[in-house]
């Protein structure tokens, strides 16, 4: 475990260095903006995969916590009484509490019932955002922008500094989720996903475990919403609409749910498709649907999952060929 943790830290440091160097090598603002979108949506998809891929809980309402983080952070910053780090911590704590209340109800249900009650809670939050116009701005979103006062010598009003801040937060969140993924807690969640009855028989408190990962996933989605709110300097009702949760599921389907970084790969693919398809046609939804159908029906799993299985099959074939070659050499000798 210690060696794996050191390896993960090394990979995270290399990934952070690459993210920080890319805008220096290619200083176009469009690339930086594109990477921020990948970071925010990739973090949303990664947080959802803690439920879908790790625990077997398919949530249709995960974007509610994305919106909760964005709106909570934006309102706190607009009040003028909070620094950026303090507003982030308060927004994360508030979203964790929201996820705890909602999760205590949702995790008692199974399969499709769980999925639809999470969607019901998301649409309830979306309706609150639309109707509480005095606070949320309704369908116009938070008006007036989100202030970005400097803290600890960090000025987020500078585009380059904001990008670097988002990249650092993104890598830290990935490290946290990676530790959960590889921890005994993560393997317990896999056991619950594969056979909840056996897990319960072995003494695992299934409801408590599900609630714990539900709260953690909601908190990570909240961080994704905070980064998006910082980047666009606002929060909008679309953040809590069901299509946002649908996009997160699409990212997982595109990238894969069994490889840890699969959802990030899916976020990159989805954002790339959205960017280039919208340039050449207005029917981007149709093209995106066809691509997802091709991947689902052709590969029958995400791109990263398919690549992992293909490499494993090649390795197995090579090992089998090597074992067959050894007796032949002995017979010749």
Beta strands, then each sheet from edge to edge (+ up, - down):
end
